Amino acid sequence: MIRILTTIALSALLAGTPALAQPAQPLSLEHRTALRCSAAFAIVATLQQQGGAKEYPAMAERGREYFVRANARVMEETGMDRAAVSAQLKAEAQDLAGDPARLEAVMPACLLLLNSSGI
């Protein structure tokens, strides 16, 4: 079910993404974390839209804003284009959707990042 929701949540962003899009430079831990949390927030926002994931704060607005800012920052700091960022996001979303416990495991740290971001 989470795989379907992930696909829906990221479909507009991932449409037409080449499978082999590579970053212009290796991603730092900070960049990988930003992308992983972006994917987690998209999944949670979709689950909340479906009536689930009520244990988390609302993600529709704050999660989306984090998603946009974090992805723009990754593009700016790494030189990655939108297709490369989309490919990385797709990989993160697939990893999180592959095991629901992974989403639960990353959300506490992602929520801390969201709160510290000032969004």
PLY file of the C-alpha trace (Angstrom):
ply
format ascii 1.0
element vertex 119
property float x
property float y
property float z
element edge 118
property int vertex1
property int vertex2
end_header
0.00 0.00 0.00
2.81 2.42 0.83
4.37 1.70 -2.58
1.18 2.82 -4.27
0.98 5.92 -2.09
4.62 6.72 -2.75
4.01 6.50 -6.46
1.06 8.85 -6.18
2.90 11.31 -3.94
5.93 11.56 -6.17
4.38 10.92 -9.60
4.38 14.52 -10.76
7.95 15.04 -9.67
9.21 11.76 -11.06
7.43 11.78 -14.42
9.92 11.16 -17.17
12.91 10.75 -14.87
15.75 8.89 -16.54
16.74 5.81 -14.55
20.46 6.56 -14.80
20.46 10.20 -13.73
23.57 10.74 -11.64
24.53 13.57 -9.29
27.15 16.03 -10.55
29.15 15.24 -7.41
28.75 12.71 -4.62
25.96 13.53 -2.20
26.93 14.47 1.33
25.23 12.90 4.32
23.30 16.15 4.73
22.03 16.01 1.15
21.08 12.33 1.38
19.25 13.02 4.63
17.36 15.95 3.11
16.24 13.76 0.23
15.29 10.87 2.50
13.23 13.15 4.73
11.63 14.76 1.68
10.52 11.33 0.51
9.31 10.42 4.01
7.27 13.63 4.27
5.69 13.00 0.85
4.70 9.48 1.90
3.29 10.64 5.24
1.38 13.51 3.58
-0.20 11.05 1.18
-1.07 8.65 3.98
-2.64 11.52 5.91
-4.65 12.53 2.87
-5.96 8.96 2.86
-6.89 9.22 6.55
-3.83 7.49 8.02
-0.52 8.45 9.65
-2.35 10.40 12.34
0.51 9.84 14.77
2.51 12.48 12.87
1.92 16.23 12.63
0.17 17.41 9.47
2.59 17.24 6.56
0.55 18.79 3.76
2.00 22.29 4.13
5.18 22.07 6.20
6.31 18.80 4.65
5.76 20.14 1.15
7.68 23.34 1.93
10.56 21.32 3.38
10.47 19.10 0.29
10.70 22.09 -2.08
13.43 23.92 -0.16
15.52 20.84 0.53
15.43 19.71 -3.08
16.26 23.18 -4.38
19.19 23.34 -1.96
20.46 19.93 -3.09
20.29 21.03 -6.74
22.06 24.29 -5.99
24.81 22.83 -3.82
25.54 19.72 -5.90
24.84 20.86 -9.44
22.30 18.08 -9.89
19.47 18.77 -12.30
15.82 18.06 -11.56
15.99 14.64 -13.22
18.92 13.57 -11.05
17.22 14.76 -7.86
14.03 12.98 -8.92
15.96 9.75 -9.41
17.48 10.05 -5.95
14.06 10.80 -4.43
12.56 7.81 -6.20
15.26 5.55 -4.75
14.67 6.93 -1.25
10.90 6.55 -1.55
11.23 2.98 -2.78
13.52 2.13 0.10
11.12 3.62 2.66
8.11 2.00 1.02
9.81 -1.38 0.93
9.49 -1.73 4.70
6.97 0.35 6.71
9.24 0.05 9.76
11.84 2.13 7.89
9.42 5.02 7.57
8.66 4.80 11.28
12.38 4.67 12.04
13.30 7.80 10.06
10.37 10.03 10.98
11.58 11.10 14.45
14.88 12.43 13.05
13.11 13.95 10.03
10.64 15.72 12.29
13.56 17.16 14.27
15.04 18.46 11.00
11.70 19.92 10.00
11.31 21.67 13.33
14.86 23.01 13.28
14.41 24.28 9.71
12.02 26.98 10.88
9.36 25.90 8.39
0 1
1 2
2 3
3 4
4 5
5 6
6 7
7 8
8 9
9 10
10 11
11 12
12 13
13 14
14 15
15 16
16 17
17 18
18 19
19 20
20 21
21 22
22 23
23 24
24 25
25 26
26 27
27 28
28 29
29 30
30 31
31 32
32 33
33 34
34 35
35 36
36 37
37 38
38 39
39 40
40 41
41 42
42 43
43 44
44 45
45 46
46 47
47 48
48 49
49 50
50 51
51 52
52 53
53 54
54 55
55 56
56 57
57 58
58 59
59 60
60 61
61 62
62 63
63 64
64 65
65 66
66 67
67 68
68 69
69 70
70 71
71 72
72 73
73 74
74 75
75 76
76 77
77 78
78 79
79 80
80 81
81 82
82 83
83 84
84 85
85 86
86 87
87 88
88 89
89 90
90 91
91 92
92 93
93 94
94 95
95 96
96 97
97 98
98 99
99 100
100 101
101 102
102 103
103 104
104 105
105 106
106 107
107 108
108 109
109 110
110 111
111 112
112 113
113 114
114 115
115 116
116 117
117 118
